[in-house]
Amino acid sequence: AGYPCPAWTSDNKVQNAAQSGRCSDKDVFSIYLTSDAVQQTVTAQKRLGAGIHVLVGQNWIINAPAANLPTLKTALGGTI
């Protein structure tokens, strides 16, 4: 999708996610079993305030630097 991923690590640390991992210390990729779990995670991230930038799909969330999200959105769809 045009996002650099030099070292994928599957860590499954994201609450509510079926699976999660990261390419670096600047991003988190997570997959969910239900749309409710996606919405719960988005709501929790909104409470954290500034500095959180996410691209949200039907059953996934990508938390990455804001500058990377438009390219990911073009390739994957979703909502920033």
Contacts in CASP RR format, 6 or more apart in sequence:
PFRMAT RR
TARGET T0000
AUTHOR 0000-0000-0000
METHOD contacts of the structure
MODEL  1
AGYPCPAWTSDNKVQNAAQSGRCSDKDVFSIYLTSDAVQQTVTAQKRLGA
GIHVLVGQNWIINAPAANLPTLKTALGGTI
1 71 0 8 1.000
1 72 0 8 1.000
1 75 0 8 1.000
1 76 0 8 1.000
2 71 0 8 1.000
2 72 0 8 1.000
2 75 0 8 1.000
3 23 0 8 1.000
3 27 0 8 1.000
3 64 0 8 1.000
3 68 0 8 1.000
3 71 0 8 1.000
3 72 0 8 1.000
4 23 0 8 1.000
5 23 0 8 1.000
5 24 0 8 1.000
6 23 0 8 1.000
6 24 0 8 1.000
7 23 0 8 1.000
7 24 0 8 1.000
8 21 0 8 1.000
8 22 0 8 1.000
8 23 0 8 1.000
9 21 0 8 1.000
9 22 0 8 1.000
9 23 0 8 1.000
10 19 0 8 1.000
10 20 0 8 1.000
10 21 0 8 1.000
11 20 0 8 1.000
11 21 0 8 1.000
11 22 0 8 1.000
12 19 0 8 1.000
12 20 0 8 1.000
12 21 0 8 1.000
13 20 0 8 1.000
13 21 0 8 1.000
14 20 0 8 1.000
14 21 0 8 1.000
14 28 0 8 1.000
14 30 0 8 1.000
14 41 0 8 1.000
15 41 0 8 1.000
15 44 0 8 1.000
16 32 0 8 1.000
16 37 0 8 1.000
16 40 0 8 1.000
16 41 0 8 1.000
17 30 0 8 1.000
17 31 0 8 1.000
17 32 0 8 1.000
17 37 0 8 1.000
17 41 0 8 1.000
17 61 0 8 1.000
18 31 0 8 1.000
18 32 0 8 1.000
18 33 0 8 1.000
19 30 0 8 1.000
19 31 0 8 1.000
20 28 0 8 1.000
20 29 0 8 1.000
20 30 0 8 1.000
20 31 0 8 1.000
21 28 0 8 1.000
21 29 0 8 1.000
21 30 0 8 1.000
22 28 0 8 1.000
22 29 0 8 1.000
23 29 0 8 1.000
26 64 0 8 1.000
26 65 0 8 1.000
27 62 0 8 1.000
27 63 0 8 1.000
27 64 0 8 1.000
27 65 0 8 1.000
27 68 0 8 1.000
28 61 0 8 1.000
28 62 0 8 1.000
28 63 0 8 1.000
28 64 0 8 1.000
29 60 0 8 1.000
29 61 0 8 1.000
29 62 0 8 1.000
29 63 0 8 1.000
30 41 0 8 1.000
30 60 0 8 1.000
30 61 0 8 1.000
30 62 0 8 1.000
30 63 0 8 1.000
31 59 0 8 1.000
31 60 0 8 1.000
32 38 0 8 1.000
32 41 0 8 1.000
32 59 0 8 1.000
32 60 0 8 1.000
32 61 0 8 1.000
33 59 0 8 1.000
34 59 0 8 1.000
35 58 0 8 1.000
35 59 0 8 1.000
38 56 0 8 1.000
38 57 0 8 1.000
38 58 0 8 1.000
38 59 0 8 1.000
38 60 0 8 1.000
38 61 0 8 1.000
41 61 0 8 1.000
42 54 0 8 1.000
42 56 0 8 1.000
42 61 0 8 1.000
45 52 0 8 1.000
45 54 0 8 1.000
45 63 0 8 1.000
46 52 0 8 1.000
52 63 0 8 1.000
53 63 0 8 1.000
53 64 0 8 1.000
53 65 0 8 1.000
53 66 0 8 1.000
53 69 0 8 1.000
53 80 0 8 1.000
54 61 0 8 1.000
54 62 0 8 1.000
54 63 0 8 1.000
54 64 0 8 1.000
54 69 0 8 1.000
54 80 0 8 1.000
55 61 0 8 1.000
55 62 0 8 1.000
55 64 0 8 1.000
55 69 0 8 1.000
55 72 0 8 1.000
55 73 0 8 1.000
55 76 0 8 1.000
55 77 0 8 1.000
55 78 0 8 1.000
55 79 0 8 1.000
55 80 0 8 1.000
56 78 0 8 1.000
56 79 0 8 1.000
56 80 0 8 1.000
57 76 0 8 1.000
57 77 0 8 1.000
57 78 0 8 1.000
57 79 0 8 1.000
58 78 0 8 1.000
62 69 0 8 1.000
62 72 0 8 1.000
62 76 0 8 1.000
64 72 0 8 1.000
69 80 0 8 1.000
70 80 0 8 1.000
73 79 0 8 1.000
73 80 0 8 1.000
END
